[in-house]
Amino acid sequence: MTPPTTIRTADVAIVGAGPAGLAAALELGRAGLKVLLLDEQSAPGGQYYRSPGPEVVRDIGDHRPAGARLIARVRACGVRVLSGHTVWGVEDDRRGLLAAGPDGDPVIVRADRIVVATGAYERSVPFPGWQLPGVVTPGLAQHMCAEGVKLGRSAVVAGSGPFLLPVACALLERGVRVLAVAEAGRPYTPRPAALGALRFPARLAELASYTARLARHGVRLHQDTVVAEASGHERVREVTLVRRSDPRRVVGRHGADVLCVGYGFRPQSDLAQLLGCDMGRSPDTGDPLPLLSAAGRSSVPWVHVVGEAAGVAGAPTALIRGRAAALDILAARGRPIGRRSRRAVTARLASLARFNELTSRLYPDPALLTAELAAGLPGDTLVCRCECVTADTLRSAASLPGGSDVPALKGSTRAGMGPCQSRECGPALDALRDRGTGAGAVPARVPLRPLPLSTVLHLRAFGEET
């Protein structure tokens, strides 16, 4: 006997229980609206406020207690939190969300307003050996460190972006010897563009604390440096670093059993695409982004997009974006909104935008960097690890008639057709095609996430009955 399809209704449905989704839910719940907050994880918090297990809290404490406090306030104001619910599609009229519950049971959520707060995922660029055990993204490394896990004996941290420094420090705190931090750009070299950092003394102090900690442990911070190769048999054992501006020049070879590599984050905009939002491109990264008002209102009247899904800018910006969207929804429903609240939100958004613009100027353009690194990949490098497709195979397919876009490459080579659905290899697939930008533009498709076949069959039976 198949379980019945559950239909849930609300004034507002929020997809994603990270900082942005929680901030929006709190504001709307306080105003008395019926709010459903859906998230595919087993507990709210997202990646930033991920709840540690009770054993971790007992042994090392909660590294972000502000998240637990925010979650408690959201629950206290009457928001219904649906954890373990994966949103994988939308109804034909784009007013309802199709989800799978914790046991794969089908759920349909219908709401007057939908807030997309789906967050971001890490930007990866292939290199020889990136499929080896021990090669992880910086985000995973930080999460494991927060859970008290020592990933290995020695590590190299590489890629690009301000995230690398706190990850290296987190590894040191867990007793991992960090041999080097390799930054692809030159953000820490004095130059006119860096003078804007003087307007943000708190951020400068944070940067100084990271670099001082690394210096105390003898960690070398390399700039203009990228990973050329990771080698080893059962896991990574050696990491070769080279100059980005001169790949023939070896910066160092490090015997490490952990390699953390990442080039920032990419917004998860696929649900916004399915909901019919008009899309554009991020001027900083080239990533597909919905076209939004300052309050996150999309071209679809009942859809707001907030947080990292509206453009990667960090947790502080995600929080204020979530609040701004909630105030906009309340105003549209005729609820009184204080001018002071609106002015405070607008001013905070403007301040954070100035800092994010500075960061974009200091670090390399992620899309251009991806295209540059992909162009130099050896032909036998695995680009799609799920389907074992090499760079040479993709270059050959891209040179054939009809192989000039990412969907064509996927269809002819099966690259990007595995469980990650191009989330890992999408930028490289884009970069390896003719005139590729490295932005990784892959059209959204249903299902957005892997789900049990039984969920689809139950929904089909439900549609035939109704």
Secondary structure, DSSP 8 states (H G I E B T S, - for coil): -----EEEEEEEEEE--SHHHHHHHHHHHHTT--EEEEESSSSSSTTTT----HHHHHHH--S-HHHHHHHHHHHHTT-EEEET-EEEEE-TTSSEEEEE-TTS-EEEEEEEEEEE---EEE-----TTTTSTTEE-HHHHHHHHHTT----SEEEEEESSTTHHHHHHHHHHTT-EEEEEEESS-TTS--GGGGGGGG-HHHHHHHHHHHHHHHHTT-EEEESEEEEEEE-SSS--EEEEEESS-TTSEEEEE--SEEEEE--EEE--HHHHHTT--EEE-TTT--EEE---TT-B-SSTTEEE-GGGG----HHHHHHHHHHHHHHHHHHTT----HHHHHHHHHHHHHHHHHHHHHHHHS--HHHHHHHHHHT--TT-EEETTTTEEHHHHHHHHHSTT-SSHHHHHHHH-TT-STTTTTTTHHHHHHHSTT--SS------S-SS---HHHHHHHHHHHHH-
